[in-house]
């Protein structure tokens, strides 16, 4: 069964207090893993990035 999603998704990288640091808009049909790769990820070397299981394999 294929499902289609039309529209736009937003990938957001936030601080632990919820303040947005980076974001990007991607087509709704794009997978979350591919969309996450478009973020510049310009964070400090000692930073920790947490994600849900949908991003496993990065």
C-alpha distance matrix in Angstrom:
0.0 3.8 6.6 10.1 13.4 16.5 19.9 21.8 21.6 24.8 25.4 28.7 31.1 33.6 36.7 36.8 38.3 35.4 37.2 34.9 36.1 33.6 30.6 28.5 26.3 23.1 20.5 17.7 15.2 17.1 16.3 18.8 20.4 21.2 22.5 24.7 26.3 27.7 29.9 33.4 33.8 37.6 38.5 41.5 41.5 41.9 38.9 36.0 32.5 30.1 26.3 23.5 21.4 18.8 21.5 22.4 23.3 25.3
3.8 0.0 3.7 6.6 10.1 13.1 16.5 18.4 18.4 21.7 22.6 26.0 28.6 31.3 34.5 35.0 36.5 33.4 34.8 32.4 33.4 30.7 27.6 25.3 22.9 19.6 16.9 14.2 11.5 13.7 13.3 16.2 18.0 18.3 19.4 22.0 23.5 24.5 26.9 30.4 31.2 34.8 36.0 39.2 39.3 40.0 36.9 34.3 30.6 28.5 24.7 22.3 20.6 17.5 19.9 21.3 22.0 23.6
6.6 3.7 0.0 3.8 6.8 10.0 13.3 15.3 15.4 18.9 20.1 23.4 26.3 28.7 32.1 32.6 33.8 30.6 32.0 29.6 30.9 28.3 25.0 22.8 20.2 17.3 14.5 11.5 9.4 12.1 12.1 14.6 17.0 17.4 17.8 20.4 22.4 23.1 25.1 28.8 29.5 33.1 34.3 37.5 38.0 38.6 35.3 32.8 29.1 26.9 23.2 20.8 19.6 16.4 18.9 20.9 22.1 23.2
10.1 6.6 3.8 0.0 3.8 6.5 10.0 12.2 13.0 16.7 18.4 21.8 25.0 27.5 31.1 32.0 33.0 29.6 30.6 27.9 29.2 26.4 22.9 20.4 17.5 14.5 11.4 8.5 6.6 10.0 11.1 13.7 16.5 16.2 16.1 19.1 21.1 21.1 23.3 27.0 28.1 31.5 33.0 36.4 37.1 38.0 34.7 32.5 28.7 26.9 23.2 21.4 20.7 17.2 19.2 21.7 22.7 23.3
13.4 10.1 6.8 3.8 0.0 3.8 6.6 8.7 9.6 13.3 15.4 18.7 22.1 24.5 28.1 29.2 29.9 26.4 27.2 24.6 26.0 23.3 19.8 17.4 14.3 11.8 8.9 5.5 5.3 8.8 10.2 12.1 15.4 15.1 14.2 17.1 19.4 19.1 20.9 24.6 25.7 29.1 30.4 33.9 35.0 35.8 32.4 30.4 26.6 24.9 21.4 19.9 19.8 16.3 18.1 21.1 22.4 22.5
16.5 13.1 10.0 6.5 3.8 0.0 3.8 6.9 9.2 13.0 15.7 19.0 22.6 25.0 28.7 30.1 30.6 26.9 27.3 24.4 25.8 23.0 19.3 16.6 13.1 10.8 7.5 5.2 6.2 9.7 12.2 14.0 17.2 16.3 14.8 18.1 20.2 19.1 20.9 24.5 26.1 29.1 30.8 34.5 35.8 36.9 33.4 31.8 28.0 26.7 23.4 22.3 22.7 19.1 20.5 23.7 24.8 24.5
19.9 16.5 13.3 10.0 6.6 3.8 0.0 3.8 7.0 10.3 13.5 16.6 20.3 22.5 26.3 28.0 28.1 24.4 24.4 21.5 23.0 20.2 16.5 13.9 10.2 8.8 6.2 4.8 7.7 10.1 12.8 13.8 17.1 16.1 13.8 16.9 19.1 17.6 18.9 22.4 24.1 26.9 28.6 32.3 33.9 35.0 31.6 30.2 26.5 25.5 22.5 21.9 22.9 19.5 20.4 23.9 25.2 24.3
21.8 18.4 15.3 12.2 8.7 6.9 3.8 0.0 3.8 6.8 10.0 13.0 16.7 19.1 22.8 24.7 25.0 21.2 21.1 18.0 19.3 16.5 12.7 10.1 6.6 5.8 4.8 4.4 8.1 9.1 11.6 11.7 14.9 13.9 11.1 13.8 16.2 14.4 15.4 18.9 20.5 23.2 24.9 28.6 30.4 31.5 28.0 26.9 23.3 22.6 19.8 19.7 21.1 17.8 18.2 21.9 23.2 21.9
21.6 18.4 15.4 13.0 9.6 9.2 7.0 3.8 0.0 3.8 6.7 9.8 13.4 15.8 19.6 21.3 21.8 18.2 18.3 15.3 16.7 14.0 10.4 8.4 5.8 5.4 6.2 5.2 8.6 8.4 9.7 8.8 12.2 11.9 8.8 10.8 13.8 12.5 13.0 16.7 17.7 20.6 22.0 25.6 27.3 28.2 24.6 23.3 19.7 18.8 16.1 16.1 17.6 14.6 14.9 18.6 20.2 18.8
24.8 21.7 18.9 16.7 13.3 13.0 10.3 6.8 3.8 0.0 3.8 6.3 10.0 12.3 16.1 18.2 18.6 15.0 14.8 11.6 12.9 10.3 6.8 5.7 4.6 6.3 8.8 8.8 11.9 10.8 11.5 9.5 12.3 12.2 8.6 9.5 12.6 11.1 10.6 14.0 14.8 17.4 18.6 22.3 24.2 25.1 21.5 20.5 17.0 16.6 14.4 15.2 17.4 14.8 14.5 18.3 19.9 18.1
25.4 22.6 20.1 18.4 15.4 15.7 13.5 10.0 6.7 3.8 0.0 3.8 7.0 10.0 13.7 15.8 16.9 13.6 13.5 10.3 10.9 8.2 5.4 5.4 6.5 7.8 10.8 10.9 13.3 11.2 10.9 8.0 9.9 10.4 6.9 6.4 9.8 8.9 7.8 11.3 11.5 14.5 15.4 19.0 20.7 21.5 18.0 16.9 13.4 13.2 11.2 12.7 15.0 12.7 11.6 15.3 16.9 14.8
28.7 26.0 23.4 21.8 18.7 19.0 16.6 13.0 9.8 6.3 3.8 0.0 3.8 6.3 10.0 12.4 13.3 10.0 9.8 6.6 7.5 5.8 4.3 6.8 9.0 11.2 14.4 14.5 17.0 15.0 14.4 11.2 12.7 13.5 10.2 8.6 11.7 10.9 8.4 11.1 10.5 12.8 13.2 16.6 18.7 19.2 15.6 14.7 11.6 11.8 10.8 12.9 15.9 14.4 13.1 16.6 18.4 16.1
31.1 28.6 26.3 25.0 22.1 22.6 20.3 16.7 13.4 10.0 7.0 3.8 0.0 3.8 7.1 9.7 11.4 8.9 8.5 5.9 5.6 5.1 6.2 9.3 12.2 14.2 17.6 17.9 20.1 17.6 16.6 13.0 13.6 14.8 12.0 9.3 11.8 11.6 8.3 10.0 8.3 10.3 9.8 13.0 15.1 15.5 11.8 11.2 8.5 9.4 9.6 12.6 15.7 15.1 13.1 16.1 17.8 15.2
33.6 31.3 28.7 27.5 24.5 25.0 22.5 19.1 15.8 12.3 10.0 6.3 3.8 0.0 3.8 6.5 7.6 5.3 5.2 4.2 5.2 7.0 8.7 12.3 15.0 17.4 20.6 20.6 23.1 21.0 19.8 16.2 17.0 18.5 15.7 13.1 15.6 15.3 12.0 13.1 11.0 12.0 10.6 13.1 15.6 15.2 11.6 11.2 9.3 10.0 11.0 13.8 17.4 17.3 15.8 18.4 20.5 18.2
36.7 34.5 32.1 31.1 28.1 28.7 26.3 22.8 19.6 16.1 13.7 10.0 7.1 3.8 0.0 3.8 5.3 5.2 5.2 6.5 6.8 9.8 12.2 15.8 18.7 21.1 24.4 24.4 26.7 24.5 23.2 19.5 19.9 21.5 19.1 16.1 18.3 18.3 14.8 15.2 12.5 12.8 10.4 11.8 14.4 13.3 9.9 9.9 9.3 10.4 12.5 15.5 19.0 19.6 18.0 20.1 22.2 20.0
36.8 35.0 32.6 32.0 29.2 30.1 28.0 24.7 21.3 18.2 15.8 12.4 9.7 6.5 3.8 0.0 3.8 5.5 7.5 9.6 10.6 13.3 15.3 18.7 21.3 23.5 26.5 26.0 28.3 26.2 24.4 20.7 21.1 23.3 21.1 18.1 20.5 21.1 17.7 18.4 15.4 16.0 13.2 14.0 16.0 14.1 10.8 9.9 9.8 9.8 12.2 14.7 18.3 19.5 18.3 20.0 22.6 20.8
38.3 36.5 33.8 33.0 29.9 30.6 28.1 25.0 21.8 18.6 16.9 13.3 11.4 7.6 5.3 3.8 0.0 3.8 5.9 9.1 11.0 14.1 15.9 19.5 21.8 24.4 27.3 26.8 29.4 27.7 26.3 22.6 23.5 25.6 22.9 20.3 22.9 23.0 19.5 20.3 17.7 18.0 15.5 16.5 18.9 17.1 14.0 13.6 13.4 13.3 15.2 17.3 21.0 22.0 21.1 23.2 25.8 24.0
35.4 33.4 30.6 29.6 26.4 26.9 24.4 21.2 18.2 15.0 13.6 10.0 8.9 5.3 5.2 5.5 3.8 0.0 3.8 6.3 9.0 11.6 12.7 16.2 18.3 20.9 23.7 23.2 26.0 24.4 23.3 19.7 21.0 22.8 19.9 17.6 20.5 20.3 17.1 18.3 16.2 17.0 15.1 17.0 19.6 18.4 14.9 14.3 13.0 12.7 13.8 15.7 19.5 19.9 19.2 21.7 24.4 22.5
37.2 34.8 32.0 30.6 27.2 27.3 24.4 21.1 18.3 14.8 13.5 9.8 8.5 5.2 5.2 7.5 5.9 3.8 0.0 3.8 6.4 9.5 11.2 14.9 17.3 20.3 23.4 23.5 26.4 24.7 24.0 20.6 21.8 23.0 19.9 17.7 20.2 19.4 15.9 16.7 15.0 15.1 13.6 15.6 18.7 18.1 14.8 15.1 14.0 14.6 15.8 18.2 21.9 21.9 20.7 23.4 25.7 23.4
34.9 32.4 29.6 27.9 24.6 24.4 21.5 18.0 15.3 11.6 10.3 6.6 5.9 4.2 6.5 9.6 9.1 6.3 3.8 0.0 3.8 5.9 7.4 11.1 13.6 16.7 20.0 20.4 23.3 21.5 21.1 17.8 19.0 19.8 16.5 14.6 17.0 15.8 12.5 13.5 12.3 12.8 12.2 15.0 18.0 18.1 14.7 15.0 13.2 14.1 14.7 17.2 20.7 20.1 18.7 21.8 23.7 21.1
36.1 33.4 30.9 29.2 26.0 25.8 23.0 19.3 16.7 12.9 10.9 7.5 5.6 5.2 6.8 10.6 11.0 9.0 6.4 3.8 0.0 3.8 7.0 10.7 14.0 16.9 20.5 21.4 24.0 21.7 21.2 18.0 18.5 19.0 16.0 13.7 15.4 14.1 10.5 10.6 9.3 9.2 8.8 11.8 15.0 15.6 12.5 13.5 12.0 13.9 15.0 18.0 21.3 20.7 18.6 21.4 22.8 19.8
33.6 30.7 28.3 26.4 23.3 23.0 20.2 16.5 14.0 10.3 8.2 5.8 5.1 7.0 9.8 13.3 14.1 11.6 9.5 5.9 3.8 0.0 3.8 7.1 10.7 13.4 17.2 18.4 20.8 18.3 18.2 15.3 15.8 15.8 12.6 10.7 12.2 10.5 7.0 7.8 7.6 8.4 9.4 13.0 15.8 17.0 13.9 14.5 12.4 14.2 14.4 17.4 20.2 19.0 16.8 19.9 20.9 17.9
30.6 27.6 25.0 22.9 19.8 19.3 16.5 12.7 10.4 6.8 5.4 4.3 6.2 8.7 12.2 15.3 15.9 12.7 11.2 7.4 7.0 3.8 0.0 3.8 7.0 10.0 13.6 14.8 17.4 15.3 15.6 12.9 14.1 13.8 10.3 9.3 11.4 9.2 6.7 8.9 9.7 11.4 12.8 16.5 18.9 20.2 16.9 16.9 14.1 15.2 14.5 16.8 19.4 17.6 15.9 19.3 20.5 17.7
28.5 25.3 22.8 20.4 17.4 16.6 13.9 10.1 8.4 5.7 5.4 6.8 9.3 12.3 15.8 18.7 19.5 16.2 14.9 11.1 10.7 7.1 3.8 0.0 3.8 6.5 10.2 12.1 14.5 12.4 13.4 11.5 12.9 11.7 8.1 8.5 10.1 7.3 6.5 9.3 11.1 13.3 15.4 19.1 21.2 22.8 19.7 19.5 16.5 17.3 16.0 17.8 19.9 17.5 15.9 19.4 20.2 17.5
26.3 22.9 20.2 17.5 14.3 13.1 10.2 6.6 5.8 4.6 6.5 9.0 12.2 15.0 18.7 21.3 21.8 18.3 17.3 13.6 14.0 10.7 7.0 3.8 0.0 3.8 7.0 9.0 11.7 10.4 12.3 11.2 13.3 11.9 8.3 10.1 12.0 9.3 9.7 12.7 14.7 17.0 19.1 22.9 24.8 26.4 23.1 22.6 19.3 19.6 17.7 18.8 20.7 17.8 16.9 20.5 21.4 19.1
23.1 19.6 17.3 14.5 11.8 10.8 8.8 5.8 5.4 6.3 7.8 11.2 14.2 17.4 21.1 23.5 24.4 20.9 20.3 16.7 16.9 13.4 10.0 6.5 3.8 0.0 3.8 6.3 8.3 6.8 9.2 9.2 11.3 9.4 6.4 9.4 11.0 8.8 10.5 13.9 15.9 18.7 20.9 24.6 26.1 27.7 24.6 23.7 20.2 20.2 17.8 18.5 19.6 16.3 15.6 19.1 19.7 17.8
20.5 16.9 14.5 11.4 8.9 7.5 6.2 4.8 6.2 8.8 10.8 14.4 17.6 20.6 24.4 26.5 27.3 23.7 23.4 20.0 20.5 17.2 13.6 10.2 7.0 3.8 0.0 3.8 5.4 5.6 9.0 10.2 12.7 10.8 8.7 12.2 13.7 12.0 14.1 17.5 19.5 22.4 24.6 28.3 29.6 31.2 28.0 26.9 23.3 22.8 20.0 20.1 20.8 17.2 17.1 20.5 21.1 19.7
17.7 14.2 11.5 8.5 5.5 5.2 4.8 4.4 5.2 8.8 10.9 14.5 17.9 20.6 24.4 26.0 26.8 23.2 23.5 20.4 21.4 18.4 14.8 12.1 9.0 6.3 3.8 0.0 3.8 5.5 8.0 9.2 12.5 11.5 9.7 12.9 15.1 14.1 15.9 19.5 21.0 24.1 25.8 29.4 30.7 31.8 28.5 26.9 23.1 22.1 18.9 18.4 18.9 15.3 16.1 19.5 20.5 19.7
15.2 11.5 9.4 6.6 5.3 6.2 7.7 8.1 8.6 11.9 13.3 17.0 20.1 23.1 26.7 28.3 29.4 26.0 26.4 23.3 24.0 20.8 17.4 14.5 11.7 8.3 5.4 3.8 0.0 3.8 6.5 9.2 11.8 10.6 10.1 13.5 15.1 14.7 17.1 20.7 22.2 25.5 27.3 30.9 31.7 33.0 29.8 28.0 24.3 23.2 19.9 19.0 18.8 15.0 15.8 18.8 19.4 19.0
17.1 13.7 12.1 10.0 8.8 9.7 10.1 9.1 8.4 10.8 11.2 15.0 17.6 21.0 24.5 26.2 27.7 24.4 24.7 21.5 21.7 18.3 15.3 12.4 10.4 6.8 5.6 5.5 3.8 0.0 3.8 6.5 8.5 6.8 6.6 10.1 11.4 11.3 13.9 17.4 18.8 22.3 24.1 27.6 28.3 29.7 26.7 25.0 21.3 20.6 17.4 17.1 16.9 13.1 13.1 16.1 16.3 15.5
16.3 13.3 12.1 11.1 10.2 12.2 12.8 11.6 9.7 11.5 10.9 14.4 16.6 19.8 23.2 24.4 26.3 23.3 24.0 21.1 21.2 18.2 15.6 13.4 12.3 9.2 9.0 8.0 6.5 3.8 0.0 3.8 5.5 5.4 6.2 8.7 10.3 11.5 13.6 17.1 17.9 21.6 23.0 26.2 26.5 27.7 24.7 22.6 18.9 17.9 14.5 13.9 13.3 9.5 9.6 12.4 12.8 12.5
18.8 16.2 14.6 13.7 12.1 14.0 13.8 11.7 8.8 9.5 8.0 11.2 13.0 16.2 19.5 20.7 22.6 19.7 20.6 17.8 18.0 15.3 12.9 11.5 11.2 9.2 10.2 9.2 9.2 6.5 3.8 0.0 3.8 5.5 5.0 6.0 8.7 10.1 11.4 15.0 15.1 18.8 19.8 23.0 23.5 24.4 21.2 19.1 15.4 14.2 10.9 10.7 10.9 7.3 7.0 10.4 11.5 10.8
20.4 18.0 17.0 16.5 15.4 17.2 17.1 14.9 12.2 12.3 9.9 12.7 13.6 17.0 19.9 21.1 23.5 21.0 21.8 19.0 18.5 15.8 14.1 12.9 13.3 11.3 12.7 12.5 11.8 8.5 5.5 3.8 0.0 3.8 5.4 5.2 6.6 9.2 10.7 13.8 13.7 17.5 18.6 21.5 21.5 22.5 19.8 17.7 14.2 13.5 10.6 11.0 10.5 7.5 5.5 8.2 8.4 7.3
21.2 18.3 17.4 16.2 15.1 16.3 16.1 13.9 11.9 12.2 10.4 13.5 14.8 18.5 21.5 23.3 25.6 22.8 23.0 19.8 19.0 15.8 13.8 11.7 11.9 9.4 10.8 11.5 10.6 6.8 5.4 5.5 3.8 0.0 3.8 5.5 5.3 7.1 9.8 12.7 13.7 17.3 19.1 22.3 22.4 24.0 21.4 19.9 16.5 16.5 13.9 14.6 14.3 11.2 9.3 11.8 11.1 9.4
22.5 19.4 17.8 16.1 14.2 14.8 13.8 11.1 8.8 8.6 6.9 10.2 12.0 15.7 19.1 21.1 22.9 19.9 19.9 16.5 16.0 12.6 10.3 8.1 8.3 6.4 8.7 9.7 10.1 6.6 6.2 5.0 5.4 3.8 0.0 3.8 5.4 5.4 7.5 11.1 12.2 15.7 17.6 21.0 21.8 23.3 20.4 19.1 15.6 15.7 13.2 14.2 14.9 11.8 10.1 13.3 13.5 11.4
24.7 22.0 20.4 19.1 17.1 18.1 16.9 13.8 10.8 9.5 6.4 8.6 9.3 13.1 16.1 18.1 20.3 17.6 17.7 14.6 13.7 10.7 9.3 8.5 10.1 9.4 12.2 12.9 13.5 10.1 8.7 6.0 5.2 5.5 3.8 0.0 3.8 5.3 5.6 9.0 9.2 12.9 14.3 17.6 18.2 19.6 16.6 15.3 11.9 12.3 10.3 12.0 13.1 10.8 8.2 11.3 11.7 9.1
26.3 23.5 22.4 21.1 19.4 20.2 19.1 16.2 13.8 12.6 9.8 11.7 11.8 15.6 18.3 20.5 22.9 20.5 20.2 17.0 15.4 12.2 11.4 10.1 12.0 11.0 13.7 15.1 15.1 11.4 10.3 8.7 6.6 5.3 5.4 3.8 0.0 3.8 5.5 7.8 8.7 12.2 14.2 17.3 17.5 19.5 17.1 16.3 13.3 14.4 12.9 14.9 15.5 13.3 10.2 12.5 11.7 8.5
27.7 24.5 23.1 21.1 19.1 19.1 17.6 14.4 12.5 11.1 8.9 10.9 11.6 15.3 18.3 21.1 23.0 20.3 19.4 15.8 14.1 10.5 9.2 7.3 9.3 8.8 12.0 14.1 14.7 11.3 11.5 10.1 9.2 7.1 5.4 5.3 3.8 0.0 3.8 6.3 8.7 11.6 14.3 17.8 18.6 20.9 18.4 18.1 15.2 16.5 15.2 17.3 18.4 15.9 13.2 16.0 15.5 12.3
29.9 26.9 25.1 23.3 20.9 20.9 18.9 15.4 13.0 10.6 7.8 8.4 8.3 12.0 14.8 17.7 19.5 17.1 15.9 12.5 10.5 7.0 6.7 6.5 9.7 10.5 14.1 15.9 17.1 13.9 13.6 11.4 10.7 9.8 7.5 5.6 5.5 3.8 0.0 3.8 5.5 8.5 10.8 14.5 15.8 17.9 15.2 15.2 12.5 14.3 13.6 16.3 18.0 16.1 13.3 16.1 16.2 12.8
33.4 30.4 28.8 27.0 24.6 24.5 22.4 18.9 16.7 14.0 11.3 11.1 10.0 13.1 15.2 18.4 20.3 18.3 16.7 13.5 10.6 7.8 8.9 9.3 12.7 13.9 17.5 19.5 20.7 17.4 17.1 15.0 13.8 12.7 11.1 9.0 7.8 6.3 3.8 0.0 3.8 5.5 8.8 12.2 13.6 16.2 14.1 15.0 13.1 15.7 15.8 18.9 20.7 19.2 16.0 18.4 18.0 14.3
33.8 31.2 29.5 28.1 25.7 26.1 24.1 20.5 17.7 14.8 11.5 10.5 8.3 11.0 12.5 15.4 17.7 16.2 15.0 12.3 9.3 7.6 9.7 11.1 14.7 15.9 19.5 21.0 22.2 18.8 17.9 15.1 13.7 13.7 12.2 9.2 8.7 8.7 5.5 3.8 0.0 3.8 5.7 9.1 10.4 12.6 10.4 11.2 9.6 12.5 13.3 16.8 18.8 17.9 14.6 16.6 16.6 13.0
37.6 34.8 33.1 31.5 29.1 29.1 26.9 23.2 20.6 17.4 14.5 12.8 10.3 12.0 12.8 16.0 18.0 17.0 15.1 12.8 9.2 8.4 11.4 13.3 17.0 18.7 22.4 24.1 25.5 22.3 21.6 18.8 17.5 17.3 15.7 12.9 12.2 11.6 8.5 5.5 3.8 0.0 3.8 6.9 9.0 11.7 10.1 12.2 11.6 15.0 16.4 20.0 22.2 21.6 18.3 20.1 20.0 16.4
38.5 36.0 34.3 33.0 30.4 30.8 28.6 24.9 22.0 18.6 15.4 13.2 9.8 10.6 10.4 13.2 15.5 15.1 13.6 12.2 8.8 9.4 12.8 15.4 19.1 20.9 24.6 25.8 27.3 24.1 23.0 19.8 18.6 19.1 17.6 14.3 14.2 14.3 10.8 8.8 5.7 3.8 0.0 3.8 6.5 8.3 6.6 9.1 9.4 13.0 15.2 18.9 21.4 21.4 18.2 19.8 20.1 16.7
41.5 39.2 37.5 36.4 33.9 34.5 32.3 28.6 25.6 22.3 19.0 16.6 13.0 13.1 11.8 14.0 16.5 17.0 15.6 15.0 11.8 13.0 16.5 19.1 22.9 24.6 28.3 29.4 30.9 27.6 26.2 23.0 21.5 22.3 21.0 17.6 17.3 17.8 14.5 12.2 9.1 6.9 3.8 0.0 3.8 5.5 5.4 9.0 10.7 14.4 17.2 20.9 23.3 23.8 20.6 21.6 21.8 18.7
41.5 39.3 38.0 37.1 35.0 35.8 33.9 30.4 27.3 24.2 20.7 18.7 15.1 15.6 14.4 16.0 18.9 19.6 18.7 18.0 15.0 15.8 18.9 21.2 24.8 26.1 29.6 30.7 31.7 28.3 26.5 23.5 21.5 22.4 21.8 18.2 17.5 18.6 15.8 13.6 10.4 9.0 6.5 3.8 0.0 3.8 5.5 8.5 10.7 14.4 17.3 21.0 22.8 23.6 20.2 20.6 20.4 17.4
41.9 40.0 38.6 38.0 35.8 36.9 35.0 31.5 28.2 25.1 21.5 19.2 15.5 15.2 13.3 14.1 17.1 18.4 18.1 18.1 15.6 17.0 20.2 22.8 26.4 27.7 31.2 31.8 33.0 29.7 27.7 24.4 22.5 24.0 23.3 19.6 19.5 20.9 17.9 16.2 12.6 11.7 8.3 5.5 3.8 0.0 3.8 6.7 9.9 13.2 16.6 20.1 22.1 23.5 20.4 20.5 20.9 18.3
38.9 36.9 35.3 34.7 32.4 33.4 31.6 28.0 24.6 21.5 18.0 15.6 11.8 11.6 9.9 10.8 14.0 14.9 14.8 14.7 12.5 13.9 16.9 19.7 23.1 24.6 28.0 28.5 29.8 26.7 24.7 21.2 19.8 21.4 20.4 16.6 17.1 18.4 15.2 14.1 10.4 10.1 6.6 5.4 5.5 3.8 0.0 3.8 6.6 9.9 13.3 16.9 19.2 20.4 17.6 18.2 19.0 16.4
36.0 34.3 32.8 32.5 30.4 31.8 30.2 26.9 23.3 20.5 16.9 14.7 11.2 11.2 9.9 9.9 13.6 14.3 15.1 15.0 13.5 14.5 16.9 19.5 22.6 23.7 26.9 26.9 28.0 25.0 22.6 19.1 17.7 19.9 19.1 15.3 16.3 18.1 15.2 15.0 11.2 12.2 9.1 9.0 8.5 6.7 3.8 0.0 3.8 6.5 10.1 13.5 15.8 17.3 14.7 15.0 16.3 14.2
32.5 30.6 29.1 28.7 26.6 28.0 26.5 23.3 19.7 17.0 13.4 11.6 8.5 9.3 9.3 9.8 13.4 13.0 14.0 13.2 12.0 12.4 14.1 16.5 19.3 20.2 23.3 23.1 24.3 21.3 18.9 15.4 14.2 16.5 15.6 11.9 13.3 15.2 12.5 13.1 9.6 11.6 9.4 10.7 10.7 9.9 6.6 3.8 0.0 3.8 6.7 10.4 12.8 13.9 11.3 12.3 13.8 11.7
30.1 28.5 26.9 26.9 24.9 26.7 25.5 22.6 18.8 16.6 13.2 11.8 9.4 10.0 10.4 9.8 13.3 12.7 14.6 14.1 13.9 14.2 15.2 17.3 19.6 20.2 22.8 22.1 23.2 20.6 17.9 14.2 13.5 16.5 15.7 12.3 14.4 16.5 14.3 15.7 12.5 15.0 13.0 14.4 14.4 13.2 9.9 6.5 3.8 0.0 3.8 7.1 9.8 11.4 9.6 10.5 13.0 11.7
26.3 24.7 23.2 23.2 21.4 23.4 22.5 19.8 16.1 14.4 11.2 10.8 9.6 11.0 12.5 12.2 15.2 13.8 15.8 14.7 15.0 14.4 14.5 16.0 17.7 17.8 20.0 18.9 19.9 17.4 14.5 10.9 10.6 13.9 13.2 10.3 12.9 15.2 13.6 15.8 13.3 16.4 15.2 17.2 17.3 16.6 13.3 10.1 6.7 3.8 0.0 3.8 6.7 7.8 6.4 8.1 11.0 10.3
23.5 22.3 20.8 21.4 19.9 22.3 21.9 19.7 16.1 15.2 12.7 12.9 12.6 13.8 15.5 14.7 17.3 15.7 18.2 17.2 18.0 17.4 16.8 17.8 18.8 18.5 20.1 18.4 19.0 17.1 13.9 10.7 11.0 14.6 14.2 12.0 14.9 17.3 16.3 18.9 16.8 20.0 18.9 20.9 21.0 20.1 16.9 13.5 10.4 7.1 3.8 0.0 3.8 5.5 6.1 7.5 11.2 11.6
21.4 20.6 19.6 20.7 19.8 22.7 22.9 21.1 17.6 17.4 15.0 15.9 15.7 17.4 19.0 18.3 21.0 19.5 21.9 20.7 21.3 20.2 19.4 19.9 20.7 19.6 20.8 18.9 18.8 16.9 13.3 10.9 10.5 14.3 14.9 13.1 15.5 18.4 18.0 20.7 18.8 22.2 21.4 23.3 22.8 22.1 19.2 15.8 12.8 9.8 6.7 3.8 0.0 3.8 5.4 5.2 9.0 10.6
18.8 17.5 16.4 17.2 16.3 19.1 19.5 17.8 14.6 14.8 12.7 14.4 15.1 17.3 19.6 19.5 22.0 19.9 21.9 20.1 20.7 19.0 17.6 17.5 17.8 16.3 17.2 15.3 15.0 13.1 9.5 7.3 7.5 11.2 11.8 10.8 13.3 15.9 16.1 19.2 17.9 21.6 21.4 23.8 23.6 23.5 20.4 17.3 13.9 11.4 7.8 5.5 3.8 0.0 3.8 5.6 8.7 9.9
21.5 19.9 18.9 19.2 18.1 20.5 20.4 18.2 14.9 14.5 11.6 13.1 13.1 15.8 18.0 18.3 21.1 19.2 20.7 18.7 18.6 16.8 15.9 15.9 16.9 15.6 17.1 16.1 15.8 13.1 9.6 7.0 5.5 9.3 10.1 8.2 10.2 13.2 13.3 16.0 14.6 18.3 18.2 20.6 20.2 20.4 17.6 14.7 11.3 9.6 6.4 6.1 5.4 3.8 0.0 3.8 6.3 6.4
22.4 21.3 20.9 21.7 21.1 23.7 23.9 21.9 18.6 18.3 15.3 16.6 16.1 18.4 20.1 20.0 23.2 21.7 23.4 21.8 21.4 19.9 19.3 19.4 20.5 19.1 20.5 19.5 18.8 16.1 12.4 10.4 8.2 11.8 13.3 11.3 12.5 16.0 16.1 18.4 16.6 20.1 19.8 21.6 20.6 20.5 18.2 15.0 12.3 10.5 8.1 7.5 5.2 5.6 3.8 0.0 3.8 5.8
23.3 22.0 22.1 22.7 22.4 24.8 25.2 23.2 20.2 19.9 16.9 18.4 17.8 20.5 22.2 22.6 25.8 24.4 25.7 23.7 22.8 20.9 20.5 20.2 21.4 19.7 21.1 20.5 19.4 16.3 12.8 11.5 8.4 11.1 13.5 11.7 11.7 15.5 16.2 18.0 16.6 20.0 20.1 21.8 20.4 20.9 19.0 16.3 13.8 13.0 11.0 11.2 9.0 8.7 6.3 3.8 0.0 3.8
25.3 23.6 23.2 23.3 22.5 24.5 24.3 21.9 18.8 18.1 14.8 16.1 15.2 18.2 20.0 20.8 24.0 22.5 23.4 21.1 19.8 17.9 17.7 17.5 19.1 17.8 19.7 19.7 19.0 15.5 12.5 10.8 7.3 9.4 11.4 9.1 8.5 12.3 12.8 14.3 13.0 16.4 16.7 18.7 17.4 18.3 16.4 14.2 11.7 11.7 10.3 11.6 10.6 9.9 6.4 5.8 3.8 0.0
